[in-house]
Amino acid sequence: MNIRNITYPALFFSAIAMGSCSSQKAATSSTGRKPAPQTASLPKPPPIKAEPEENYRTNLPVIGREFRGAWVASVANINWPSRNNLSVEQQKAEAIGMLNMLADNNFNAVIFQVRPSADALYTSEIEPWSYFLTGETGRAPYPNYDPLQFWIEEAHKRGIELHVWLNPYRAHHSNGGPVSSLSMVNKLPDMVVRLKNGMYWFDPANPKTQGHVSNVVRDLVKRYDIDGVHFDDYFYPYSAYNRGADFPDTASWNAYLSSGGTLSRADWRRDNVNRFVERIYKEIHAEKDYVKFGISPFGIWKPGYPQGVVGSSQFDELYADAKLWLNKGWVDYFSPQLYWPVDSKGQGFGALLNWWASENTMKRHLWPGLNTIEVKSHDRPSEIRNQIDISRQVLGSDAGEIHWSIAGLTKNPGMLSALKNGPYKEKVLVPKSPWIKAVPLKAPTLFVADAGNAVRASWSTSNLKEVFQWVLFTQYNGVWETEILTLDQLSRDIPKSKGGKVLNGVAVKAIDRLGNESDYMARKIK
């Protein structure tokens, strides 16, 4: 991760001058992220009295962890931008409003749709600007800016992960305006078929399709400071999209048979998707180890799994063997869309989540998708809270969920208050991903000095570019408290007393892109 320009507190340098370490130049960022404004530095105060061994070992509390994400859909202007004719400033204001809401309510991830239908809400040389962004396929925003880069910078300022959400096979949405000469439908006609509902779809069996989508994903991972890549449930399309008719891939099927293929047509289709999912997973990690790959499949694999479950079969209709992907560990996180209420007789939330958990043989993250906006319940906030409680019981320390969609939060103040006053009362880190190798972070260097009624704590580390967040620990009357801080927060004035309790100690840890903790540095306070 590249680090934004940071202005260090004057006290930090005075401590360095006292022999703690050598002077450092502020790191310069290629991401363009700017720090929060710093208050004026205080004159150098006398150092506080401390124990002879200031950096001491202690028992710090366990930091809370849970993945708390929300989907932001751009297709058909569902969430952002709310219209395709907004000015750039209006687009930015909407994005900031959403991110502020997530940060204020202790979310730590956003799943942002950047490729709704073979188009781009970012600067791309592979596919055209999205109709949903500017009202015309291929037309850049004016004045020109990169929406994805803006979302990344603003999310990271708030300590929020940004996962790019792509629909891999949809080539044109029926709400996406006319099919112009700049559309991929016309640029790659040999890879695209037309469905009876007016949509266009890439043929998943065509090797060129897989190569094209692979190029799009690798381009995003290589050029942007993202935290994850996310696919939704659209692989082969739902049958209703073609009005019940079979998917029109006869040319590819005949070519497969002519080459000596022996699979059934259904198994051949599933094999096309399986090989593609495995490829994307490996290519993402070959480019950047720390970028997570997640898929959010339809919540039911097949009717009868588990016993009593009824409904559509993604295995048979979408040719998506999602159970296999989870069994093989071809994802870093898996978010089945469990959009039914807890008491649903044919699709019970708890039964489905427990079944998916039993299939998680590679111990990847299992973070269900929740239908926050329209779950069938007379009391949606209570229903969603119940689902979060069940998820925590089933998933334990690796709990998490993604809310469909952010509109279920922005348009329902009751939902927000139910979460903020209940399960999301405290900020937490995302769960660790131990199967992804990472170089351990060095412990930060912590400086403390007297600032009157407070102690000024300042910290940094030699590998600052690898840090995503900090965790600050303060101890009053022997009891430790925890606070998660954003990357730009490099100092804090800590009251010497609070509620009649006396400050005894301060400690700090660094957190990397995968939620891994560094060792800590702690100082006793007297």
Solvent accessible surface area in square Angstrom, and as a share of the most:
residue,aa,sasa,rsa
1,M,25,0.11
2,N,71,0.36
3,I,6,0.03
4,R,0,0.00
5,N,86,0.44
6,I,5,0.03
7,T,89,0.52
8,Y,17,0.06
9,P,10,0.07
10,A,50,0.39
11,L,17,0.08
12,F,3,0.01
13,F,75,0.31
14,S,21,0.14
15,A,11,0.08
16,I,11,0.06
17,A,89,0.69
18,M,120,0.54
19,G,67,0.64
20,S,61,0.40
21,C,49,0.29
22,S,87,0.56
23,S,87,0.56
24,Q,64,0.29
25,K,189,0.80
26,A,52,0.40
27,A,36,0.28
28,T,109,0.64
29,S,20,0.13
30,S,90,0.58
31,T,9,0.05
32,G,42,0.40
33,R,4,0.01
34,K,144,0.61
35,P,37,0.23
36,A,56,0.44
37,P,133,0.84
38,Q,78,0.35
39,T,119,0.69
40,A,93,0.72
41,S,55,0.35
42,L,88,0.44
43,P,114,0.72
44,K,135,0.57
45,P,26,0.17
46,P,98,0.62
47,P,84,0.53
48,I,20,0.10
49,K,173,0.73
50,A,33,0.26
51,E,37,0.17
52,P,138,0.87
53,E,117,0.52
54,E,57,0.26
55,N,59,0.30
56,Y,31,0.12
57,R,150,0.55
58,T,36,0.21
59,N,138,0.71
60,L,31,0.16
61,P,49,0.31
62,V,146,0.84
63,I,6,0.03
64,G,39,0.38
65,R,47,0.17
66,E,4,0.02
67,F,0,0.00
68,R,5,0.02
69,G,0,0.00
70,A,0,0.00
71,W,5,0.02
72,V,0,0.00
73,A,0,0.00
74,S,0,0.00
75,V,13,0.08
76,A,38,0.30
77,N,28,0.14
78,I,84,0.43
79,N,9,0.05
80,W,1,0.00
81,P,0,0.00
82,S,53,0.34
83,R,124,0.45
84,N,35,0.18
85,N,107,0.55
86,L,17,0.09
87,S,56,0.36
88,V,8,0.05
89,E,119,0.54
90,Q,89,0.39
91,Q,3,0.01
92,K,50,0.21
93,A,65,0.50
94,E,49,0.22
95,A,0,0.00
96,I,56,0.28
97,G,41,0.40
98,M,23,0.10
99,L,0,0.00
100,N,58,0.30
101,M,24,0.11
102,L,0,0.00
103,A,14,0.11
104,D,92,0.48
105,N,17,0.09
106,N,12,0.06
107,F,7,0.03
108,N,11,0.06
109,A,0,0.00
110,V,0,0.00
111,I,0,0.00
112,F,0,0.00
113,Q,1,0.00
114,V,0,0.00
115,R,0,0.00
116,P,0,0.00
117,S,9,0.06
118,A,2,0.02
119,D,9,0.05
120,A,1,0.00
121,L,0,0.00
122,Y,2,0.01
123,T,64,0.37
124,S,26,0.17
125,E,178,0.80
126,I,57,0.29
127,E,7,0.03
128,P,16,0.10
129,W,31,0.11
130,S,0,0.00
131,Y,48,0.18
132,F,2,0.01
133,L,1,0.00
134,T,11,0.06
135,G,28,0.27
136,E,90,0.40
137,T,18,0.10
138,G,24,0.24
139,R,121,0.44
140,A,36,0.28
141,P,7,0.04
142,Y,196,0.75
143,P,86,0.54
144,N,104,0.53
145,Y,31,0.12
146,D,29,0.15
147,P,0,0.00
148,L,0,0.00
149,Q,44,0.19
150,F,29,0.12
151,W,0,0.00
152,I,0,0.00
153,E,31,0.14
154,E,18,0.08
155,A,0,0.00
156,H,3,0.01
157,K,62,0.26
158,R,55,0.20
159,G,7,0.07
160,I,1,0.00
161,E,5,0.02
162,L,0,0.00
163,H,0,0.00
164,V,0,0.00
165,W,15,0.05
166,L,0,0.00
167,N,0,0.00
168,P,0,0.00
169,Y,0,0.00
170,R,8,0.03
171,A,3,0.02
172,H,18,0.08
173,H,21,0.09
174,S,60,0.39
175,N,88,0.45
176,G,5,0.04
177,G,25,0.24
178,P,107,0.68
179,V,51,0.29
180,S,38,0.25
181,S,90,0.58
182,L,78,0.39
183,S,6,0.04
184,M,8,0.04
185,V,13,0.08
186,N,76,0.39
187,K,106,0.45
188,L,40,0.20
189,P,88,0.55
190,D,88,0.46
191,M,7,0.03
192,V,20,0.11
193,V,31,0.18
194,R,143,0.52
195,L,2,0.01
196,K,101,0.43
197,N,48,0.25
198,G,18,0.17
199,M,12,0.05
200,Y,42,0.16
201,W,0,0.00
202,F,0,0.00
203,D,9,0.05
204,P,0,0.00
205,A,15,0.12
206,N,25,0.13
207,P,107,0.68
208,K,120,0.51
209,T,0,0.00
210,Q,12,0.05
211,G,19,0.18
212,H,20,0.09
213,V,0,0.00
214,S,0,0.00
215,N,66,0.34
216,V,0,0.00
217,V,1,0.01
218,R,93,0.34
219,D,28,0.14
220,L,0,0.00
221,V,1,0.00
222,K,136,0.57
223,R,114,0.41
224,Y,9,0.03
225,D,15,0.08
226,I,0,0.00
227,D,3,0.02
228,G,0,0.00
229,V,1,0.00
230,H,0,0.00
231,F,0,0.00
232,D,7,0.04
233,D,13,0.07
234,Y,48,0.18
235,F,1,0.00
236,Y,1,0.00
237,P,10,0.06
238,Y,42,0.16
239,S,53,0.34
240,A,76,0.59
241,Y,39,0.15
242,N,9,0.05
243,R,180,0.66
244,G,60,0.58
245,A,41,0.32
246,D,86,0.44
247,F,15,0.06
248,P,54,0.34
249,D,3,0.02
250,T,76,0.44
251,A,84,0.65
252,S,23,0.15
253,W,35,0.12
254,N,75,0.38
255,A,63,0.49
256,Y,47,0.18
257,L,81,0.40
258,S,101,0.65
259,S,92,0.59
260,G,54,0.52
261,G,19,0.18
262,T,130,0.76
263,L,73,0.36
264,S,63,0.41
265,R,67,0.24
266,A,35,0.27
267,D,59,0.31
268,W,12,0.04
269,R,5,0.02
270,R,21,0.08
271,D,46,0.24
272,N,2,0.01
273,V,0,0.00
274,N,19,0.10
275,R,118,0.43
276,F,0,0.00
277,V,0,0.00
278,E,47,0.21
279,R,87,0.32
280,I,1,0.00
281,Y,31,0.12
282,K,116,0.49
283,E,39,0.18
284,I,0,0.00
285,H,30,0.13
286,A,91,0.71
287,E,71,0.32
288,K,44,0.19
289,D,77,0.40
290,Y,49,0.19
291,V,0,0.00
292,K,4,0.02
293,F,0,0.00
294,G,0,0.00
295,I,0,0.00
296,S,0,0.00
297,P,1,0.01
298,F,35,0.15
299,G,0,0.00
300,I,0,0.00
301,W,19,0.07
302,K,48,0.20
303,P,61,0.38
304,G,37,0.36
305,Y,95,0.36
306,P,30,0.19
307,Q,176,0.78
308,G,51,0.49
309,V,6,0.04
310,V,85,0.49
311,G,41,0.39
312,S,54,0.35
313,S,15,0.09
314,Q,2,0.01
315,F,31,0.13
316,D,80,0.42
317,E,46,0.21
318,L,2,0.01
319,Y,32,0.12
320,A,0,0.00
321,D,20,0.11
322,A,0,0.00
323,K,43,0.18
324,L,46,0.23
325,W,0,0.00
326,L,0,0.00
327,N,35,0.18
328,K,108,0.46
329,G,2,0.02
330,W,35,0.12
331,V,0,0.00
332,D,0,0.00
333,Y,0,0.00
334,F,0,0.00
335,S,0,0.00
336,P,0,0.00
337,Q,21,0.09
338,L,0,0.00
339,Y,51,0.19
340,W,51,0.18
341,P,17,0.11
342,V,55,0.32
343,D,118,0.61
344,S,23,0.15
345,K,203,0.86
346,G,15,0.14
347,Q,36,0.16
348,G,12,0.11
349,F,1,0.00
350,G,16,0.16
351,A,52,0.40
352,L,0,0.00
353,L,0,0.00
354,N,79,0.40
355,W,30,0.11
356,W,0,0.00
357,A,33,0.26
358,S,76,0.49
359,E,34,0.15
360,N,17,0.09
361,T,85,0.49
362,M,90,0.40
363,K,150,0.64
364,R,25,0.09
365,H,2,0.01
366,L,2,0.01
367,W,1,0.00
368,P,0,0.00
369,G,0,0.00
370,L,0,0.00
371,N,14,0.07
372,T,1,0.00
373,I,56,0.29
374,E,99,0.45
375,V,0,0.00
376,K,175,0.74
377,S,35,0.23
378,H,188,0.84
379,D,56,0.29
380,R,91,0.33
381,P,29,0.18
382,S,50,0.32
383,E,17,0.08
384,I,0,0.00
385,R,95,0.35
386,N,74,0.38
387,Q,0,0.00
388,I,0,0.00
389,D,65,0.34
390,I,34,0.17
391,S,0,0.00
392,R,83,0.30
393,Q,144,0.64
394,V,44,0.25
395,L,29,0.14
396,G,42,0.41
397,S,104,0.67
398,D,43,0.22
399,A,4,0.03
400,G,0,0.00
401,E,0,0.00
402,I,0,0.00
403,H,0,0.00
404,W,53,0.19
405,S,1,0.00
406,I,1,0.00
407,A,8,0.06
408,G,3,0.03
409,L,0,0.00
410,T,61,0.36
411,K,161,0.68
412,N,40,0.20
413,P,104,0.65
414,G,36,0.34
415,M,0,0.00
416,L,29,0.14
417,S,53,0.34
418,A,16,0.13
419,L,0,0.00
420,K,71,0.30
421,N,112,0.57
422,G,20,0.20
423,P,16,0.10
424,Y,0,0.00
425,K,131,0.56
426,E,114,0.51
427,K,99,0.42
428,V,19,0.11
429,L,2,0.01
430,V,14,0.08
431,P,6,0.04
432,K,84,0.36
433,S,1,0.01
434,P,114,0.72
435,W,65,0.23
436,I,15,0.07
437,K,176,0.74
438,A,47,0.37
439,V,131,0.75
440,P,116,0.73
441,L,18,0.09
442,K,128,0.54
443,A,39,0.30
444,P,1,0.01
445,T,44,0.26
446,L,0,0.00
447,F,12,0.05
448,V,21,0.12
449,A,9,0.07
450,D,34,0.18
451,A,25,0.20
452,G,51,0.49
453,N,139,0.71
454,A,18,0.14
455,V,1,0.00
456,R,21,0.08
457,A,0,0.00
458,S,0,0.00
459,W,0,0.00
460,S,2,0.01
461,T,7,0.04
462,S,84,0.54
463,N,27,0.14
464,L,13,0.06
465,K,117,0.50
466,E,70,0.31
467,V,0,0.00
468,F,12,0.05
469,Q,20,0.09
470,W,0,0.00
471,V,0,0.00
472,L,3,0.01
473,F,0,0.00
474,T,17,0.10
475,Q,26,0.11
476,Y,5,0.02
477,N,86,0.44
478,G,47,0.45
479,V,97,0.55
480,W,34,0.12
481,E,72,0.32
482,T,57,0.33
483,E,72,0.32
484,I,20,0.10
485,L,4,0.02
486,T,28,0.16
487,L,2,0.01
488,D,9,0.05
489,Q,59,0.26
490,L,2,0.01
491,S,27,0.18
492,R,66,0.24
493,D,64,0.33
494,I,6,0.03
495,P,66,0.42
496,K,65,0.27
497,S,69,0.44
498,K,91,0.39
499,G,81,0.78
500,G,74,0.71
501,K,101,0.43
502,V,85,0.49
503,L,3,0.02
504,N,47,0.24
505,G,0,0.00
506,V,0,0.00
507,A,0,0.00
508,V,0,0.00
509,K,27,0.12
510,A,0,0.00
511,I,1,0.01
512,D,12,0.06
513,R,15,0.05
514,L,4,0.02
515,G,2,0.02
516,N,38,0.19
517,E,52,0.23
518,S,7,0.05
519,D,73,0.38
520,Y,21,0.08
521,M,34,0.15
522,A,0,0.00
523,R,36,0.13
524,K,72,0.30
525,I,13,0.07
526,K,167,0.71
